[in-house]
Amino acid sequence: MKRYAVMLLSLFIASCNGGCHFSKGYKKDVRTGLTSRYNGLSVSEVYLANGEVQLYSNKVPMESKVLVVAKGLSNFTLREGKVFPGCRMVVTDKAGNKVLNIPDLFEAYTDKGVAPEDARTVSTSLTVGRPMTQGNTYHLAVDIFDKLDKSQHLEADVDLVIE
């Protein structure tokens, strides 16, 4: 029986190939409605901001900048000492029509990657403006992913009310 248990443990370790990550979770900011779901990547906090100031509401004025900030990101796959984060941003109106669709905000880093410490904090910026209109609600969705293992990602989304 011992031999069988050791063999199973060996198979498990071999299948990890030095890169097993068991991070999976869900967080919701009840003040802003920002939800985040992560699988594979780890994160310590995710929040909305306007510049350096954390937001405590999902109501944002026209011509403002809204950031989705993810701090404490880790578990990206390493290749030659670098990590390769990607980030998709999509904004839709109430009818589900895409107002903005950027497949990868970090496309420039596809080949060269970044140092792991430079990927610890990722923030995306959305300038609230045309074709968005005051008085309407828009859904902002951000997906931060590992380009070397797309099953590892962090999704965050929120409904923004434009004032």
C-alpha positions in Angstrom: 0.0 0.0 0.0 2.8 2.4 0.8 4.4 1.9 -2.6 1.1 2.8 -4.3 0.7 6.0 -2.3 4.3 7.1 -3.1 3.7 6.4 -6.8 0.5 8.5 -6.8 2.4 11.4 -5.1 5.2 11.1 -7.7 2.8 11.2 -10.5 1.1 14.3 -9.0 4.5 16.1 -8.6 5.5 15.1 -12.1 2.3 16.4 -13.7 2.8 19.8 -12.0 6.1 20.2 -13.9 7.2 22.8 -11.3 4.3 25.0 -12.0 1.3 23.9 -10.0 -0.9 26.8 -8.8 -3.9 26.2 -6.7 -5.2 29.8 -6.6 -8.9 30.2 -7.3 -11.3 32.6 -5.8 -14.0 35.3 -6.0 -14.1 38.8 -4.5 -16.8 41.5 -4.6 -16.5 45.1 -3.5 -20.0 45.8 -2.2 -19.5 49.5 -2.4 -18.7 49.7 -6.2 -20.1 46.3 -7.3 -16.7 45.4 -8.8 -16.4 41.6 -8.9 -13.2 39.6 -9.5 -12.8 36.0 -10.2 -9.3 34.4 -10.4 -8.1 31.0 -11.4 -4.4 30.1 -11.5 -3.2 33.7 -10.9 -3.2 35.0 -7.3 -4.2 38.5 -6.3 -4.3 40.3 -3.0 -6.7 43.1 -3.9 -8.7 44.4 -6.9 -10.4 47.8 -6.8 -11.6 50.8 -8.9 -9.7 54.0 -8.8 -9.7 57.5 -10.4 -6.0 58.3 -10.7 -4.4 57.5 -7.3 -7.7 57.7 -5.5 -9.7 54.5 -4.7 -13.4 54.8 -5.7 -16.2 53.9 -3.3 -19.0 54.1 -5.8 -19.6 52.9 -9.4 -20.9 56.4 -10.4 -18.3 58.2 -12.5 -18.4 61.6 -14.3 -17.9 62.0 -18.0 -14.3 62.8 -19.1 -12.9 61.0 -16.0 -10.4 58.1 -16.0 -11.5 54.9 -14.3 -8.9 52.3 -13.4 -9.2 48.7 -12.5 -6.3 48.0 -10.3 -5.1 44.5 -9.4 -2.3 44.4 -6.7 -0.3 41.4 -5.6 -0.5 39.5 -8.8 1.5 36.3 -8.9 1.8 32.8 -10.4 2.5 33.9 -13.9 4.4 31.3 -15.8 8.1 32.1 -16.0 10.2 31.8 -19.2 13.8 32.8 -19.0 13.1 34.9 -15.9 10.2 36.8 -17.5 6.5 36.7 -17.3 4.1 37.5 -20.1 0.8 39.1 -18.9 -2.0 40.0 -21.2 -5.0 42.1 -20.6 -8.3 42.4 -22.5 -10.8 45.2 -21.9 -14.4 45.3 -23.1 -17.0 47.9 -22.5 -20.6 47.2 -23.5 -23.9 49.2 -23.3 -27.1 47.9 -21.7 -28.1 46.2 -25.0 -24.7 44.3 -25.0 -23.3 46.3 -27.9 -19.5 46.7 -27.6 -18.5 50.3 -27.1 -14.8 49.3 -26.7 -13.0 46.0 -27.3 -9.2 45.8 -26.9 -8.0 42.2 -27.1 -4.7 42.8 -25.5 -3.6 46.0 -23.8 -0.1 44.5 -23.3 0.4 43.3 -26.9 3.8 45.1 -26.9 5.1 42.6 -24.3 4.2 39.5 -26.3 7.8 38.7 -27.3 9.9 40.2 -24.6 7.9 39.8 -21.4 8.5 41.7 -18.2 10.2 41.0 -14.9 7.8 39.2 -12.4 8.0 42.2 -10.0 6.8 44.5 -12.7 3.6 42.4 -13.2 2.7 42.4 -9.4 0.4 45.4 -10.0 -1.6 45.8 -13.2 -3.9 48.7 -13.8 -6.1 49.4 -16.8 -7.4 52.8 -17.6 -10.7 53.7 -19.2 -11.4 57.3 -20.2 -15.1 57.8 -19.8 -16.3 59.7 -22.9 -18.0 59.4 -26.3 -19.7 57.3 -27.4 -20.7 56.8 -23.8 -23.4 59.2 -22.6 -24.4 60.7 -19.2 -27.2 58.9 -17.4 -26.5 55.5 -18.9 -24.9 52.4 -17.5 -22.0 50.6 -19.1 -20.4 47.2 -18.3 -16.6 47.3 -18.0 -14.9 43.9 -18.1 -11.2 43.3 -17.7 -9.4 39.9 -18.2 -5.8 39.8 -17.0 -4.2 36.6 -18.3 -1.0 34.6 -18.6 0.0 34.5 -22.3 2.0 31.3 -21.6 -1.0 29.6 -19.9 -4.3 31.2 -20.8 -6.1 29.1 -18.3 -4.5 31.3 -15.6 -6.4 34.6 -15.4 -8.2 37.2 -13.4 -11.5 38.6 -14.6 -12.9 41.7 -13.1 -16.1 43.5 -14.1 -18.4 46.3 -12.9 -21.4 48.3 -14.1 -20.4 52.0 -14.4 -23.1 54.6 -14.1 -22.1 57.7 -16.1 -22.9 61.0 -14.4 
